[in-house]
Amino acid sequence: MQQLGISPRIKGFKYIRQAVVYVRERQELLGLITKELYPMIAKEHETTSSRVERAMRHAIKTAWENGMRDHEMFDGRPERERSPKNSEFISYFVTYQSFKQQ
């Protein structure tokens, strides 16, 4: 994630990293992001679901504005001006990592 411009010094980094781990284990969590994924991460980090969501959104948006939009992971994404939603980013990231490991 660092090569995408997401700094490990911000809270969103560790929340996104944990979300990726959970989604690799249970792909269906992408459809249950507010009902299950955020609460799972919040519980683990002793915070609230809304803070998890906000920190992830901030990390993604900041990295997007600083050039992440040009990364090959987003080739073919129709909406290039607006940063991806949290679930969209996690989906792209998990898919990209799976592709790279083949």
N, C-alpha and C positions, 0 to 999 in steps of 0.2 A: 504494500500500500504506500510505502514511502516513495517509491518511484513514480507514483501517481500524484505526489505532492501532498499527501495527507501526513501531517506531522505526528510522530508518536508522543509528542508532548501535550497534545490536546485530548480531552476525554473522549471525544468522538472516535478517535483512533482505536482505543481499546474496546469500545462498544461495537464498532463495525467488525473488528477482528473476532469478537465473541459471536456476533451474529453470523458471520461466515462459517464458523465452526458448527454452530447449531444447524444452519441451513444445509451444510454438507451431510449432516446426520439425518435430517428430516426436511426434505425439499418442500413439503407441504406448508412449512412455516412461512414461506413467502406469501401465502394467502391468508395467514393468520398473524400478520405482523403486529397489529395493535392489540389483539386479544391474547396472544401467547408469547411472541418473540420479545417485544419490548418488556413485558412483565418479567420474563425469565432473566433477561439481562439486568434489569433494575434490581431484582432480588439479589442476584449474585454480587452486585456492586453497591448494595445498600443505598439505593436512590429511587427515584420515581420513574415510571414509564415515560412521562412527558419530558423529563430531563434527558433521558436516553434518546428519545426521538429528536429532540432539539439539538443535542450535541452531535448526533450523527448527521443531521441535516446541515449544520454549520460546517462540519469537517468536509462534507462532500461539496457544498457550495463554494467554500473558500478554495479548495483544490481545483474545482472546475474553472473558477475565475482566473486561477494562476496557471492554466494551461493543460489541465487534465483532459479537457475536451478533445485535444489533439492526439491522445494516446490511441494506439491501434485497437485497444479493447472496445472502443466506441465506434469503430468503423462500421458504417451501415446504419447507425442510429439516426433516425430521421430528424429529431429535434436536437440541433447542435448548439443553439443559443442558450437554452435553459438547462440548468443542471438536472441530473436525473433525481427522481424521488428515491428515498432510502431503499425501498424494496427493489426498485429497478437497478440501482447501483449494486446491491448485494447479488442480485441475479446475474448481472453482467460479470461481476468479479468471480463468482463461483464458476460460471460457465467458462470464462477465460482461463482460470487456473486449471480446470479439468482438461481443457483443450491443450494447454501448454505441457501438461504432464503426460500426454499420450505419445 
